[in-house]
Structure formats: structure tokens, C-alpha cells
Amino acid sequence: MTRPSPARRRTARAVRAAGDVLRTAAPVGPIVVVLFHIDTVDGPHLALPLLHLVVVLLAGLGVDRLGLLLLGLGHHIERHRPDTAS
């Protein structure tokens, strides 16, 4: 098996970097939403409907899964060469 071209390695590295960024940022969104909806009047409590909280948490999981997908795609790009006609 031949080594991937430099352009292919750069593309794979960029896709993996995007996946890393998404995986790192995935928990930030739900944390920020919860922090902005803490109500301190009459004691601290969450002023966010439960359904909205569930949607925010699921969105965070979706972003995390997208990051995993991009990481896998980056590995795939670097390892597998396309079939080319010679």
C-alpha cells in the first residue's frame, strides 16, 4: 500500500481537527443554556421547562456524535485510497 499524498493527509488532518473541535464544544452549549436559566429568586432553581432541557441535552449529544463522525471520516480519508483508472 502506498502512502497517502500530502494533500490527502492535510485534508484528513483538517477533518479530524474539526471533529476534535466539535467534540470539545459539545458540552459547552448545554452548560451555557443551564447557567443562563438559573433563577435565584426564592432560592436557586432552573427556570427552564423540562422539555426544553431535554432538547438542549439531545442537541449536545448530536453535536458530539457529529464530531465522532468527522474523526472517523478523517481516519478513513487518510487510510483508504480511491480506485483510480490507470
Biopython code that builds the backbone (N, CA, C, O; Angstrom):
import numpy as np
from Bio.PDB.StructureBuilder import StructureBuilder

atoms = [
    (1, "MET", "N", (0.852, -1.180, 0.000)),
    (1, "MET", "CA", (0.000, 0.000, 0.000)),
    (1, "MET", "C", (0.894, 1.239, 0.000)),
    (1, "MET", "O", (1.853, 1.313, 0.769)),
    (2, "THR", "N", (0.592, 2.182, -0.835)),
    (2, "THR", "CA", (1.386, 3.403, -0.923)),
    (2, "THR", "C", (0.921, 4.400, 0.123)),
    (2, "THR", "O", (-0.198, 4.336, 0.632)),
    (3, "ARG", "N", (1.816, 5.316, 0.420)),
    (3, "ARG", "CA", (1.473, 6.362, 1.393)),
    (3, "ARG", "C", (0.513, 7.365, 0.759)),
    (3, "ARG", "O", (0.600, 7.632, -0.439)),
    (4, "PRO", "N", (-0.404, 7.925, 1.557)),
    (4, "PRO", "CA", (-1.318, 8.932, 1.009)),
    (4, "PRO", "C", (-0.551, 10.193, 0.608)),
    (4, "PRO", "O", (0.506, 10.500, 1.160)),
    (5, "SER", "N", (-1.094, 10.893, -0.338)),
    (5, "SER", "CA", (-0.450, 12.118, -0.810)),
    (5, "SER", "C", (-0.497, 13.181, 0.296)),
    (5, "SER", "O", (-1.316, 13.092, 1.211)),
    (6, "PRO", "N", (0.380, 14.182, 0.208)),
    (6, "PRO", "CA", (0.364, 15.252, 1.217)),
    (6, "PRO", "C", (-0.986, 15.976, 1.278)),
    (6, "PRO", "O", (-1.441, 16.345, 2.361)),
    (7, "ALA", "N", (-1.622, 16.180, 0.131)),
    (7, "ALA", "CA", (-2.934, 16.853, 0.129)),
    (7, "ALA", "C", (-3.973, 16.006, 0.852)),
    (7, "ALA", "O", (-4.812, 16.526, 1.586)),
    (8, "ARG", "N", (-3.906, 14.700, 0.636)),
    (8, "ARG", "CA", (-4.849, 13.798, 1.297)),
    (8, "ARG", "C", (-4.624, 13.791, 2.811)),
    (8, "ARG", "O", (-5.580, 13.771, 3.587)),
    (9, "ARG", "N", (-3.347, 13.806, 3.226)),
    (9, "ARG", "CA", (-3.049, 13.856, 4.660)),
    (9, "ARG", "C", (-3.515, 15.167, 5.274)),
    (9, "ARG", "O", (-4.045, 15.175, 6.385)),
    (10, "ARG", "N", (-3.324, 16.287, 4.560)),
    (10, "ARG", "CA", (-3.787, 17.583, 5.075)),
    (10, "ARG", "C", (-5.304, 17.606, 5.205)),
    (10, "ARG", "O", (-5.837, 18.099, 6.199)),
    (11, "THR", "N", (-6.000, 17.074, 4.205)),
    (11, "THR", "CA", (-7.469, 17.024, 4.264)),
    (11, "THR", "C", (-7.926, 16.177, 5.447)),
    (11, "THR", "O", (-8.822, 16.570, 6.194)),
    (12, "ALA", "N", (-7.302, 15.014, 5.611)),
    (12, "ALA", "CA", (-7.669, 14.142, 6.729)),
    (12, "ALA", "C", (-7.404, 14.828, 8.056)),
    (12, "ALA", "O", (-8.213, 14.737, 8.979)),
    (13, "ARG", "N", (-6.278, 15.513, 8.155)),
    (13, "ARG", "CA", (-5.944, 16.214, 9.402)),
    (13, "ARG", "C", (-6.952, 17.318, 9.697)),
    (13, "ARG", "O", (-7.345, 17.509, 10.848)),
    (14, "ALA", "N", (-7.376, 18.054, 8.651)),
    (14, "ALA", "CA", (-8.352, 19.134, 8.840)),
    (14, "ALA", "C", (-9.708, 18.581, 9.276)),
    (14, "ALA", "O", (-10.366, 19.163, 10.139)),
    (15, "VAL", "N", (-10.127, 17.465, 8.687)),
    (15, "VAL", "CA", (-11.419, 16.867, 9.062)),
    (15, "VAL", "C", (-11.357, 16.357, 10.501)),
    (15, "VAL", "O", (-12.306, 16.535, 11.264)),
    (16, "ARG", "N", (-10.244, 15.723, 10.871)),
    (16, "ARG", "CA", (-10.103, 15.250, 12.259)),
    (16, "ARG", "C", (-10.062, 16.415, 13.237)),
    (16, "ARG", "O", (-10.604, 16.314, 14.337)),
    (17, "ALA", "N", (-9.426, 17.523, 12.853)),
    (17, "ALA", "CA", (-9.383, 18.701, 13.722)),
    (17, "ALA", "C", (-10.783, 19.276, 13.924)),
    (17, "ALA", "O", (-11.134, 19.686, 15.031)),
    (18, "ALA", "N", (-11.578, 19.307, 12.863)),
    (18, "ALA", "CA", (-12.966, 19.782, 13.001)),
    (18, "ALA", "C", (-13.747, 18.868, 13.944)),
    (18, "ALA", "O", (-14.544, 19.341, 14.754)),
    (19, "GLY", "N", (-13.517, 17.561, 13.835)),
    (19, "GLY", "CA", (-14.170, 16.625, 14.747)),
    (19, "GLY", "C", (-13.749, 16.846, 16.188)),
    (19, "GLY", "O", (-14.578, 16.781, 17.096)),
    (20, "ASP", "N", (-12.456, 17.109, 16.404)),
    (20, "ASP", "CA", (-11.977, 17.391, 17.764)),
    (20, "ASP", "C", (-12.620, 18.647, 18.332)),
    (20, "ASP", "O", (-13.015, 18.679, 19.497)),
    (21, "VAL", "N", (-12.724, 19.681, 17.505)),
    (21, "VAL", "CA", (-13.341, 20.936, 17.961)),
    (21, "VAL", "C", (-14.799, 20.702, 18.340)),
    (21, "VAL", "O", (-15.256, 21.180, 19.379)),
    (22, "LEU", "N", (-15.529, 19.974, 17.507)),
    (22, "LEU", "CA", (-16.939, 19.704, 17.819)),
    (22, "LEU", "C", (-17.082, 18.880, 19.093)),
    (22, "LEU", "O", (-17.955, 19.161, 19.915)),
    (23, "ARG", "N", (-16.235, 17.866, 19.267)),
    (23, "ARG", "CA", (-16.319, 17.035, 20.468)),
    (23, "ARG", "C", (-15.990, 17.849, 21.706)),
    (23, "ARG", "O", (-16.567, 17.610, 22.767)),
    (24, "THR", "N", (-15.075, 18.809, 21.597)),
    (24, "THR", "CA", (-14.723, 19.649, 22.732)),
    (24, "THR", "C", (-15.843, 20.636, 23.043)),
    (24, "THR", "O", (-16.129, 20.908, 24.210)),
    (25, "ALA", "N", (-16.475, 21.170, 22.006)),
    (25, "ALA", "CA", (-17.506, 22.191, 22.194)),
    (25, "ALA", "C", (-18.880, 21.616, 22.528)),
    (25, "ALA", "O", (-19.756, 22.354, 22.978)),
    (26, "ALA", "N", (-19.088, 20.328, 22.320)),
    (26, "ALA", "CA", (-20.420, 19.734, 22.510)),
    (26, "ALA", "C", (-21.003, 19.975, 23.903)),
    (26, "ALA", "O", (-22.181, 20.323, 23.990)),
    (27, "PRO", "N", (-20.261, 19.814, 24.992)),
    (27, "PRO", "CA", (-20.872, 20.039, 26.304)),
    (27, "PRO", "C", (-21.045, 21.511, 26.660)),
    (27, "PRO", "O", (-21.761, 21.832, 27.608)),
    (28, "VAL", "N", (-20.404, 22.410, 25.920)),
    (28, "VAL", "CA", (-20.464, 23.830, 26.276)),
    (28, "VAL", "C", (-21.871, 24.393, 26.090)),
    (28, "VAL", "O", (-22.340, 25.151, 26.940)),
    (29, "GLY", "N", (-22.549, 24.047, 25.012)),
    (29, "GLY", "CA", (-23.886, 24.582, 24.743)),
    (29, "GLY", "C", (-24.887, 24.285, 25.846)),
    (29, "GLY", "O", (-25.512, 25.211, 26.363)),
    (30, "PRO", "N", (-25.061, 23.014, 26.227)),
    (30, "PRO", "CA", (-26.000, 22.734, 27.317)),
    (30, "PRO", "C", (-25.616, 23.398, 28.643)),
    (30, "PRO", "O", (-26.489, 23.831, 29.395)),
    (31, "ILE", "N", (-24.319, 23.478, 28.931)),
    (31, "ILE", "CA", (-23.890, 24.123, 30.185)),
    (31, "ILE", "C", (-24.249, 25.598, 30.175)),
    (31, "ILE", "O", (-24.739, 26.122, 31.176)),
    (32, "VAL", "N", (-24.012, 26.277, 29.056)),
    (32, "VAL", "CA", (-24.333, 27.703, 28.952)),
    (32, "VAL", "C", (-25.834, 27.925, 29.074)),
    (32, "VAL", "O", (-26.266, 28.856, 29.754)),
    (33, "VAL", "N", (-26.635, 27.086, 28.427)),
    (33, "VAL", "CA", (-28.095, 27.238, 28.497)),
    (33, "VAL", "C", (-28.572, 27.076, 29.938)),
    (33, "VAL", "O", (-29.400, 27.855, 30.411)),
    (34, "VAL", "N", (-28.057, 26.080, 30.628)),
    (34, "VAL", "CA", (-28.469, 25.866, 32.022)),
    (34, "VAL", "C", (-28.038, 27.041, 32.885)),
    (34, "VAL", "O", (-28.818, 27.508, 33.715)),
    (35, "LEU", "N", (-26.811, 27.531, 32.710)),
    (35, "LEU", "CA", (-26.337, 28.654, 33.518)),
    (35, "LEU", "C", (-27.166, 29.920, 33.282)),
    (35, "LEU", "O", (-27.427, 30.672, 34.222)),
    (36, "PHE", "N", (-27.579, 30.158, 32.043)),
    (36, "PHE", "CA", (-28.382, 31.340, 31.758)),
    (36, "PHE", "C", (-29.823, 31.215, 32.270)),
    (36, "PHE", "O", (-30.527, 32.221, 32.363)),
    (37, "HIS", "N", (-30.265, 30.019, 32.597)),
    (37, "HIS", "CA", (-31.632, 29.834, 33.054)),
    (37, "HIS", "C", (-31.735, 29.510, 34.537)),
    (37, "HIS", "O", (-32.786, 29.064, 34.997)),
    (38, "ILE", "N", (-30.675, 29.722, 35.285)),
    (38, "ILE", "CA", (-30.763, 29.548, 36.743)),
    (38, "ILE", "C", (-31.400, 30.802, 37.318)),
    (38, "ILE", "O", (-30.917, 31.915, 37.106)),
    (39, "ASP", "N", (-32.479, 30.609, 38.042)),
    (39, "ASP", "CA", (-33.210, 31.720, 38.645)),
    (39, "ASP", "C", (-32.917, 31.717, 40.140)),
    (39, "ASP", "O", (-33.118, 30.705, 40.812)),
    (40, "THR", "N", (-32.444, 32.843, 40.660)),
    (40, "THR", "CA", (-32.069, 32.899, 42.078)),
    (40, "THR", "C", (-33.159, 33.514, 42.958)),
    (40, "THR", "O", (-32.993, 33.599, 44.175)),
    (41, "VAL", "N", (-34.268, 33.941, 42.357)),
    (41, "VAL", "CA", (-35.368, 34.470, 43.154)),
    (41, "VAL", "C", (-36.026, 33.302, 43.886)),
    (41, "VAL", "O", (-36.316, 32.276, 43.271)),
    (42, "ASP", "N", (-36.262, 33.441, 45.168)),
    (42, "ASP", "CA", (-36.849, 32.386, 46.002)),
    (42, "ASP", "C", (-35.962, 31.140, 46.013)),
    (42, "ASP", "O", (-36.473, 30.019, 46.005)),
    (43, "GLY", "N", (-34.670, 31.320, 46.030)),
    (43, "GLY", "CA", (-33.750, 30.187, 46.054)),
    (43, "GLY", "C", (-33.387, 29.759, 44.649)),
    (43, "GLY", "O", (-34.170, 29.946, 43.718)),
    (44, "PRO", "N", (-32.217, 29.193, 44.491)),
    (44, "PRO", "CA", (-31.789, 28.796, 43.141)),
    (44, "PRO", "C", (-32.613, 27.632, 42.587)),
    (44, "PRO", "O", (-32.770, 26.602, 43.242)),
    (45, "HIS", "N", (-33.122, 27.808, 41.408)),
    (45, "HIS", "CA", (-33.822, 26.745, 40.696)),
    (45, "HIS", "C", (-33.709, 27.016, 39.196)),
    (45, "HIS", "O", (-33.374, 28.124, 38.777)),
    (46, "LEU", "N", (-33.983, 26.020, 38.420)),
    (46, "LEU", "CA", (-33.855, 26.123, 36.970)),
    (46, "LEU", "C", (-35.171, 26.624, 36.386)),
    (46, "LEU", "O", (-36.210, 25.978, 36.526)),
    (47, "ALA", "N", (-35.118, 27.781, 35.729)),
    (47, "ALA", "CA", (-36.312, 28.374, 35.128)),
    (47, "ALA", "C", (-36.390, 27.981, 33.657)),
    (47, "ALA", "O", (-36.514, 28.835, 32.779)),
    (48, "LEU", "N", (-36.317, 26.683, 33.403)),
    (48, "LEU", "CA", (-36.340, 26.175, 32.043)),
    (48, "LEU", "C", (-37.249, 24.950, 32.039)),
    (48, "LEU", "O", (-37.055, 24.037, 32.842)),
    (49, "PRO", "N", (-38.233, 24.920, 31.152)),
    (49, "PRO", "CA", (-39.105, 23.743, 31.108)),
    (49, "PRO", "C", (-38.290, 22.471, 30.848)),
    (49, "PRO", "O", (-37.282, 22.501, 30.143)),
    (50, "LEU", "N", (-38.732, 21.382, 31.414)),
    (50, "LEU", "CA", (-38.012, 20.121, 31.299)),
    (50, "LEU", "C", (-37.850, 19.697, 29.840)),
    (50, "LEU", "O", (-36.798, 19.184, 29.457)),
    (51, "LEU", "N", (-38.873, 19.906, 29.034)),
    (51, "LEU", "CA", (-38.790, 19.523, 27.629)),
    (51, "LEU", "C", (-37.684, 20.299, 26.912)),
    (51, "LEU", "O", (-36.958, 19.731, 26.096)),
    (52, "HIS", "N", (-37.555, 21.586, 27.211)),
    (52, "HIS", "CA", (-36.506, 22.391, 26.598)),
    (52, "HIS", "C", (-35.127, 21.894, 27.033)),
    (52, "HIS", "O", (-34.192, 21.864, 26.233)),
    (53, "LEU", "N", (-35.007, 21.511, 28.289)),
    (53, "LEU", "CA", (-33.739, 20.983, 28.788)),
    (53, "LEU", "C", (-33.371, 19.679, 28.075)),
    (53, "LEU", "O", (-32.211, 19.460, 27.727)),
    (54, "VAL", "N", (-34.360, 18.824, 27.863)),
    (54, "VAL", "CA", (-34.122, 17.562, 27.155)),
    (54, "VAL", "C", (-33.670, 17.837, 25.722)),
    (54, "VAL", "O", (-32.751, 17.184, 25.227)),
    (55, "VAL", "N", (-34.307, 18.796, 25.054)),
    (55, "VAL", "CA", (-33.933, 19.138, 23.673)),
    (55, "VAL", "C", (-32.505, 19.670, 23.626)),
    (55, "VAL", "O", (-31.744, 19.316, 22.726)),
    (56, "VAL", "N", (-32.136, 20.512, 24.579)),
    (56, "VAL", "CA", (-30.780, 21.065, 24.615)),
    (56, "VAL", "C", (-29.762, 19.954, 24.846)),
    (56, "VAL", "O", (-28.710, 19.945, 24.206)),
    (57, "LEU", "N", (-30.048, 19.033, 25.733)),
    (57, "LEU", "CA", (-29.133, 17.924, 26.002)),
    (57, "LEU", "C", (-29.003, 17.004, 24.792)),
    (57, "LEU", "O", (-27.906, 16.546, 24.473)),
    (58, "LEU", "N", (-30.118, 16.734, 24.119)),
    (58, "LEU", "CA", (-30.056, 15.905, 22.908)),
    (58, "LEU", "C", (-29.272, 16.591, 21.793)),
    (58, "LEU", "O", (-28.558, 15.934, 21.036)),
    (59, "ALA", "N", (-29.407, 17.908, 21.694)),
    (59, "ALA", "CA", (-28.626, 18.641, 20.694)),
    (59, "ALA", "C", (-27.133, 18.537, 21.003)),
    (59, "ALA", "O", (-26.320, 18.393, 20.090)),
    (60, "GLY", "N", (-26.772, 18.610, 22.279)),
    (60, "GLY", "CA", (-25.377, 18.439, 22.662)),
    (60, "GLY", "C", (-24.860, 17.059, 22.294)),
    (60, "GLY", "O", (-23.727, 16.917, 21.834)),
    (61, "LEU", "N", (-25.684, 16.045, 22.495)),
    (61, "LEU", "CA", (-25.289, 14.688, 22.103)),
    (61, "LEU", "C", (-25.139, 14.571, 20.590)),
    (61, "LEU", "O", (-24.236, 13.892, 20.100)),
    (62, "GLY", "N", (-26.021, 15.232, 19.858)),
    (62, "GLY", "CA", (-25.936, 15.209, 18.401)),
    (62, "GLY", "C", (-24.655, 15.858, 17.902)),
    (62, "GLY", "O", (-24.033, 15.360, 16.964)),
    (63, "VAL", "N", (-24.256, 16.960, 18.515)),
    (63, "VAL", "CA", (-23.008, 17.623, 18.132)),
    (63, "VAL", "C", (-21.826, 16.718, 18.444)),
    (63, "VAL", "O", (-20.871, 16.647, 17.670)),
    (64, "ASP", "N", (-21.890, 16.024, 19.579)),
    (64, "ASP", "CA", (-20.823, 15.098, 19.940)),
    (64, "ASP", "C", (-20.724, 13.960, 18.926)),
    (64, "ASP", "O", (-19.624, 13.581, 18.524)),
    (65, "ARG", "N", (-21.853, 13.423, 18.518)),
    (65, "ARG", "CA", (-21.855, 12.336, 17.520)),
    (65, "ARG", "C", (-21.327, 12.831, 16.176)),
    (65, "ARG", "O", (-20.637, 12.092, 15.473)),
    (66, "LEU", "N", (-21.643, 14.069, 15.814)),
    (66, "LEU", "CA", (-21.116, 14.640, 14.578)),
    (66, "LEU", "C", (-19.593, 14.738, 14.654)),
    (66, "LEU", "O", (-18.900, 14.471, 13.672)),
    (67, "GLY", "N", (-19.078, 15.118, 15.814)),
    (67, "GLY", "CA", (-17.631, 15.160, 15.996)),
    (67, "GLY", "C", (-17.004, 13.791, 15.838)),
    (67, "GLY", "O", (-15.948, 13.659, 15.219)),
    (68, "LEU", "N", (-17.648, 12.763, 16.395)),
    (68, "LEU", "CA", (-17.140, 11.396, 16.232)),
    (68, "LEU", "C", (-17.161, 10.970, 14.769)),
    (68, "LEU", "O", (-16.235, 10.315, 14.293)),
    (69, "LEU", "N", (-18.217, 11.344, 14.064)),
    (69, "LEU", "CA", (-18.320, 11.019, 12.645)),
    (69, "LEU", "C", (-17.187, 11.666, 11.852)),
    (69, "LEU", "O", (-16.597, 11.029, 10.979)),
    (70, "LEU", "N", (-16.881, 12.925, 12.152)),
    (70, "LEU", "CA", (-15.804, 13.606, 11.445)),
    (70, "LEU", "C", (-14.446, 12.993, 11.775)),
    (70, "LEU", "O", (-13.586, 12.895, 10.899)),
    (71, "LEU", "N", (-14.243, 12.579, 13.025)),
    (71, "LEU", "CA", (-12.996, 11.903, 13.375)),
    (71, "LEU", "C", (-12.838, 10.619, 12.562)),
    (71, "LEU", "O", (-11.768, 10.357, 12.012)),
    (72, "GLY", "N", (-13.885, 9.832, 12.487)),
    (72, "GLY", "CA", (-13.837, 8.602, 11.702)),
    (72, "GLY", "C", (-13.627, 8.867, 10.225)),
    (72, "GLY", "O", (-12.894, 8.139, 9.556)),
    (73, "LEU", "N", (-14.270, 9.910, 9.714)),
    (73, "LEU", "CA", (-14.101, 10.262, 8.312)),
    (73, "LEU", "C", (-12.660, 10.674, 8.020)),
    (73, "LEU", "O", (-12.107, 10.319, 6.979)),
    (74, "GLY", "N", (-12.058, 11.417, 8.934)),
    (74, "GLY", "CA", (-10.667, 11.814, 8.755)),
    (74, "GLY", "C", (-9.741, 10.608, 8.701)),
    (74, "GLY", "O", (-8.825, 10.563, 7.879)),
    (75, "HIS", "N", (-9.973, 9.635, 9.568)),
    (75, "HIS", "CA", (-9.174, 8.408, 9.538)),
    (75, "HIS", "C", (-9.412, 7.643, 8.236)),
    (75, "HIS", "O", (-8.476, 7.092, 7.656)),
    (76, "HIS", "N", (-10.651, 7.611, 7.782)),
    (76, "HIS", "CA", (-10.990, 6.912, 6.539)),
    (76, "HIS", "C", (-10.298, 7.568, 5.343)),
    (76, "HIS", "O", (-9.760, 6.878, 4.478)),
    (77, "ILE", "N", (-10.316, 8.891, 5.299)),
    (77, "ILE", "CA", (-9.703, 9.614, 4.186)),
    (77, "ILE", "C", (-8.220, 9.286, 4.098)),
    (77, "ILE", "O", (-7.686, 9.088, 3.007)),
    (78, "GLU", "N", (-7.562, 9.231, 5.237)),
    (78, "GLU", "CA", (-6.124, 9.011, 5.218)),
    (78, "GLU", "C", (-5.756, 7.561, 4.898)),
    (78, "GLU", "O", (-4.717, 7.313, 4.287)),
    (79, "ARG", "N", (-6.579, 6.617, 5.296)),
    (79, "ARG", "CA", (-6.219, 5.203, 5.145)),
    (79, "ARG", "C", (-6.621, 4.609, 3.802)),
    (79, "ARG", "O", (-5.904, 3.758, 3.275)),
    (80, "HIS", "N", (-7.733, 5.027, 3.240)),
    (80, "HIS", "CA", (-8.254, 4.370, 2.040)),
    (80, "HIS", "C", (-8.011, 5.240, 0.816)),
    (80, "HIS", "O", (-8.356, 6.421, 0.778)),
    (81, "ARG", "N", (-7.417, 4.625, -0.159)),
    (81, "ARG", "CA", (-7.160, 5.330, -1.420)),
    (81, "ARG", "C", (-8.308, 5.062, -2.380)),
    (81, "ARG", "O", (-8.810, 3.940, -2.447)),
    (82, "PRO", "N", (-8.725, 6.072, -3.119)),
    (82, "PRO", "CA", (-9.805, 5.840, -4.096)),
    (82, "PRO", "C", (-9.289, 4.983, -5.255)),
    (82, "PRO", "O", (-8.100, 5.010, -5.575)),
    (83, "ASP", "N", (-10.172, 4.242, -5.863)),
    (83, "ASP", "CA", (-9.812, 3.465, -7.050)),
    (83, "ASP", "C", (-9.653, 4.436, -8.214)),
    (83, "ASP", "O", (-10.575, 5.179, -8.550)),
    (84, "THR", "N", (-8.488, 4.416, -8.813)),
    (84, "THR", "CA", (-8.239, 5.298, -9.944)),
    (84, "THR", "C", (-7.912, 4.454, -11.168)),
    (84, "THR", "O", (-7.284, 3.400, -11.069)),
    (85, "ALA", "N", (-8.339, 4.927, -12.287)),
    (85, "ALA", "CA", (-8.044, 4.221, -13.541)),
    (85, "ALA", "C", (-6.608, 4.530, -13.954)),
    (85, "ALA", "O", (-6.171, 5.679, -13.901)),
    (86, "SER", "N", (-5.883, 3.496, -14.363)),
    (86, "SER", "CA", (-4.519, 3.760, -14.791)),
    (86, "SER", "C", (-4.336, 3.460, -16.254)),
    (86, "SER", "O", (-3.239, 3.627, -16.786)),
]
sb = StructureBuilder()
sb.init_structure("model")
sb.init_model(0)
sb.init_chain("A")
sb.init_seg("    ")
for serial, (resi, resn, name, xyz) in enumerate(atoms, 1):
    if name == "N":
        sb.init_residue(resn, " ", resi, " ")
    sb.init_atom(name, np.array(xyz, "f"), 0.0, 1.0, " ", f" {name:<3s}", serial, name[0])
structure = sb.get_structure()
